[in-house]
Amino acid sequence: MKQTGIKIISLLFIIFGILWLSSGALLIAMFEESESMYSIVKEQLTNETITPEMFKKMMMLISTLTIILGIISVIIGWGLWNFYNWARVGAIVFLGFGALSGMISALVQPFFVVEVFINLIIIWYLMRRDVIEAFNKKRSIEEEILGNEFN
């Protein structure tokens, strides 16, 4: 059962990572249209201090961060699939930041409480003794990083 749960969590990390990578790529593709997007966004803003240059920089920052999150998520998903303990720890940290982000977002949109709840359940699962034991097979650091192909 624990292997099935870990495989499902790893697939979720990979799927969400691919979605983040796609979103970041889409934002970069839309970067050329930032002038027209700025005019649409400007209508919604009450704060007139955001200039088109600032808007372009914010778009580039958001797209870069989204791509970085996607890459990290795919790597963690791959590591979980292969039962690397660094991936379990990385997933816990990643999900912890997700839960924190969800708590902050829940102040504006209560639906984000669901995100917090899901992240906390997965963290709890990854910290269970039987799951930790599944990841703690004695391996050298080279095997841990490079996989079984090292031998």
C-alpha positions as CSV (number, residue, x, y, z in Angstrom):
1,M,0.0,0.0,0.0
2,K,2.8,2.5,0.9
3,Q,4.4,2.0,-2.5
4,T,1.1,2.8,-4.3
5,G,0.6,6.0,-2.2
6,I,4.2,7.1,-2.9
7,K,3.7,6.4,-6.6
8,I,0.5,8.4,-6.7
9,I,2.2,11.4,-4.9
10,S,5.1,11.2,-7.3
11,L,2.8,11.3,-10.3
12,L,1.0,14.3,-8.8
13,F,4.3,16.1,-8.5
14,I,5.2,15.3,-12.1
15,I,1.7,16.3,-13.4
16,F,1.7,19.6,-11.5
17,G,5.3,20.2,-12.6
18,I,4.4,19.8,-16.2
19,L,1.4,22.1,-15.7
20,W,3.7,24.7,-14.2
21,L,6.2,24.4,-17.0
22,S,3.4,24.8,-19.5
23,S,2.1,27.8,-17.7
24,G,5.5,29.4,-17.6
25,A,6.1,28.8,-21.3
26,L,2.7,30.2,-22.1
27,L,3.5,33.4,-20.1
28,I,6.7,33.7,-22.0
29,A,4.9,33.3,-25.2
30,M,2.4,36.0,-24.2
31,F,5.3,38.3,-23.2
32,E,5.2,39.8,-26.7
33,E,1.6,40.8,-26.1
34,S,2.3,42.4,-22.7
35,E,1.4,45.9,-24.1
36,S,-2.2,44.8,-24.9
37,M,-2.4,42.8,-21.7
38,Y,-1.2,45.8,-19.6
39,S,-4.1,47.8,-21.0
40,I,-6.6,45.1,-19.9
41,V,-5.0,44.8,-16.4
42,K,-4.8,48.5,-16.0
43,E,-8.6,48.8,-16.2
44,Q,-8.8,46.5,-13.2
45,L,-6.2,48.3,-11.1
46,T,-7.0,51.0,-8.6
47,N,-3.3,51.7,-8.1
48,E,-2.0,53.7,-11.1
49,T,1.7,53.3,-10.1
50,I,2.3,50.1,-12.2
51,T,4.0,51.1,-15.5
52,P,4.1,49.0,-18.6
53,E,7.8,48.4,-17.9
54,M,7.0,47.2,-14.4
55,F,4.3,45.0,-15.8
56,K,6.7,43.4,-18.2
57,K,9.2,42.7,-15.5
58,M,6.5,41.2,-13.2
59,M,5.4,38.9,-16.1
60,M,9.0,37.8,-16.7
61,L,9.5,37.2,-13.0
62,I,6.3,35.2,-12.6
63,S,7.0,33.1,-15.7
64,T,10.6,32.4,-14.5
65,L,9.4,31.4,-11.0
66,T,6.7,29.2,-12.5
67,I,9.2,27.4,-14.7
68,I,11.6,26.9,-11.8
69,L,8.7,25.5,-9.6
70,G,7.8,23.2,-12.5
71,I,11.3,21.9,-12.8
72,I,11.6,21.3,-9.0
73,S,8.3,19.6,-8.9
74,V,9.2,17.2,-11.8
75,I,12.6,16.4,-10.1
76,I,10.9,15.7,-6.8
77,G,8.3,13.5,-8.5
78,W,11.0,11.5,-10.3
79,G,12.9,11.2,-7.0
80,L,9.8,10.0,-5.1
81,W,9.1,7.5,-7.9
82,N,12.6,6.1,-7.4
83,F,12.3,6.2,-3.5
84,Y,15.1,8.7,-3.0
85,N,15.0,10.0,0.6
86,W,16.1,13.5,-0.6
87,A,13.0,13.6,-2.7
88,R,10.8,12.8,0.3
89,V,12.4,15.6,2.3
90,G,12.2,17.9,-0.7
91,A,8.5,17.1,-1.1
92,I,7.8,17.8,2.6
93,V,9.5,21.2,2.3
94,F,7.8,22.0,-1.0
95,L,4.4,21.0,0.4
96,G,5.1,23.0,3.5
97,F,5.6,26.1,1.4
98,G,2.4,25.2,-0.5
99,A,0.5,25.0,2.8
100,L,1.9,28.3,4.0
101,S,1.0,29.9,0.6
102,G,-2.5,28.4,0.8
103,M,-3.0,29.8,4.3
104,I,-2.1,33.2,3.1
105,S,-4.3,32.8,0.0
106,A,-7.2,31.6,2.2
107,L,-7.4,35.0,3.8
108,V,-8.6,36.3,0.4
109,Q,-10.3,33.2,-1.0
110,P,-11.5,30.6,1.5
111,F,-11.3,27.8,-1.1
112,F,-7.6,27.7,-0.6
113,V,-8.2,25.9,2.7
114,V,-8.6,22.8,0.6
115,E,-5.1,23.2,-0.7
116,V,-3.8,23.6,2.8
117,F,-5.6,20.4,3.9
118,I,-4.3,18.3,1.0
119,N,-0.7,19.5,1.5
120,L,-0.9,18.7,5.2
121,I,-2.3,15.2,4.6
122,I,0.5,14.4,2.1
123,I,3.1,15.8,4.5
124,W,1.6,13.6,7.3
125,Y,1.7,10.6,4.9
126,L,5.4,11.2,3.9
127,M,6.3,11.4,7.6
128,R,4.8,8.1,8.6
129,R,7.3,5.6,10.0
130,D,6.5,2.9,7.3
131,V,6.9,5.4,4.5
132,I,10.2,6.7,6.0
133,E,11.4,3.1,6.2
134,A,10.6,2.5,2.5
135,F,12.9,5.4,1.7
136,N,15.6,4.6,4.1
137,K,17.2,1.7,2.3
138,K,20.9,1.9,3.0
139,R,22.5,3.4,-0.1
140,S,25.6,5.4,-0.7
141,I,25.4,9.1,-1.5
142,E,26.4,8.3,-5.1
143,E,23.5,5.8,-5.4
144,E,21.2,8.3,-3.8
145,I,22.1,11.0,-6.3
146,L,22.9,9.1,-9.4
147,G,20.6,6.1,-8.9
148,N,21.3,2.4,-9.3
149,E,23.2,3.0,-12.6
150,F,26.2,4.1,-10.5
151,N,27.2,0.5,-9.6
